[in-house]
Amino acid sequence: MFDEIFGEVIYDYGYVAKKEITFWGNTQEVEVRIGAEEDEGITQFQRDTFEALMQNWEEMQHKIAEAILQYYNEEAKESYGPDDEDELSKWWRHLMQNEFFEKVGRILEQTRSNAKTAVNLSMVYAYYEIGKNIIEEWENYGIL
């Protein structure tokens, strides 16, 4: 079956489409899973959700990375390692954004040949909205 937004889709306990998505400069083919009964078809809400995600994908990647790095560099280190600040600074390595992107890119390259990512569209939209609200709250409180 051909869908106007997802392209060629097959039914496998929900609809499945293959799409190319760029993660930090590395294009990956991913499986997009669209939850639906075969006789119901894909809804306009699911199409709109996917389009909204793709339109904001570049910005979302960076906000997600910034939040992960902030957590790693500022909050997680308080939970692990020695209590002494000098000892902690030797023990806990501070990651920079470019370094983080390079590492993520290498991980994606290593797994490219055998990686199949299933994306439940409804959950992706929910995570997008939750993440967006978290970022907005952090911005409101001056955290970002």
C-alpha positions in Angstrom: 0.0 0.0 0.0 1.2 3.5 -0.7 0.6 6.3 1.7 0.9 10.0 0.8 3.3 10.8 3.8 5.0 7.5 4.6 5.4 6.2 1.1 5.3 2.4 0.6 3.9 0.7 3.8 3.2 -2.9 4.6 1.0 -4.3 7.4 2.8 -6.3 10.1 0.7 -5.9 13.3 0.5 -2.2 12.4 1.8 -0.4 9.4 5.6 -0.3 8.7 7.4 2.1 6.4 11.1 2.6 5.8 12.3 6.1 6.0 15.8 7.8 5.9 16.4 10.0 8.9 19.6 11.9 9.7 21.0 11.5 13.2 23.8 14.0 13.9 25.0 14.0 10.3 24.6 10.3 9.6 21.7 9.2 7.5 20.1 6.0 8.7 17.3 3.9 7.3 14.8 3.3 10.0 11.5 1.4 10.3 8.6 3.7 11.2 5.9 1.7 12.9 2.4 3.1 12.7 0.1 1.6 15.2 -3.3 0.7 13.6 -5.5 -2.2 12.8 -5.3 -3.3 9.1 -9.0 -2.4 8.4 -8.6 1.1 10.0 -5.7 2.4 8.0 -3.3 5.3 8.8 -5.0 8.3 10.4 -4.4 11.9 9.4 -3.3 12.6 13.0 -0.5 10.0 12.6 0.6 11.6 9.3 0.5 15.1 10.9 2.5 13.8 13.9 5.2 12.3 11.7 5.4 15.5 9.6 5.7 17.7 12.7 8.5 15.5 14.1 10.4 15.6 10.8 10.0 19.4 10.5 11.5 19.8 14.0 14.0 16.9 13.9 17.1 19.0 13.6 16.3 21.3 16.5 15.0 18.3 18.6 18.3 16.4 18.1 20.3 19.3 19.5 18.0 20.0 22.4 18.0 16.3 23.4 21.8 16.2 23.2 22.1 19.4 25.2 19.8 18.0 27.9 21.7 14.7 28.0 25.1 16.5 28.2 23.8 18.9 30.9 22.5 16.0 32.9 25.8 14.0 32.5 28.1 17.0 33.2 26.1 18.6 36.0 23.7 16.3 37.7 24.8 12.7 37.2 28.3 13.3 38.5 26.8 14.3 41.9 25.4 10.7 42.2 28.6 8.8 41.3 32.2 8.9 42.3 34.2 10.3 45.1 32.9 13.1 47.4 36.2 15.1 47.2 35.9 17.7 44.4 39.5 17.4 43.3 39.3 13.6 43.1 35.9 13.9 41.4 37.3 16.2 38.6 40.0 13.6 37.8 37.5 10.8 38.0 34.6 12.4 36.1 35.4 13.5 32.5 33.5 16.6 31.3 32.0 15.9 27.8 31.8 18.7 25.2 29.0 18.8 22.6 31.2 18.3 19.5 32.9 15.3 21.2 29.5 13.9 22.1 28.2 14.3 18.5 31.4 12.6 17.2 30.9 9.6 19.5 27.2 9.3 18.7 28.1 9.4 15.0 30.7 6.6 15.4 28.2 4.5 17.3 25.6 5.0 14.5 28.2 4.2 11.8 29.2 0.9 13.5 25.6 -0.3 13.8 24.4 1.0 10.4 24.7 -2.3 8.5 22.6 -4.3 11.0 20.5 -1.6 12.7 16.8 -1.6 12.3 15.0 0.9 14.5 11.3 0.5 15.1 9.6 3.7 15.9 6.1 3.6 17.4 4.8 6.9 16.0 2.4 7.6 18.8 5.1 7.2 21.4 7.6 9.3 19.4 5.0 12.1 19.4 4.4 11.7 23.1 8.2 11.8 23.8 8.6 14.8 21.5 5.8 16.7 23.4 7.2 15.6 26.8 10.7 16.6 25.8 9.5 19.9 24.4 7.7 20.7 27.7 10.7 19.7 29.8 12.9 22.0 27.6 10.4 24.8 28.0 10.3 24.4 31.7 14.1 24.4 31.9 14.2 27.5 29.8 11.6 29.2 32.0 13.8 28.4 35.1 17.0 29.5 33.4 18.4 26.0 33.3 19.0 26.0 29.5 
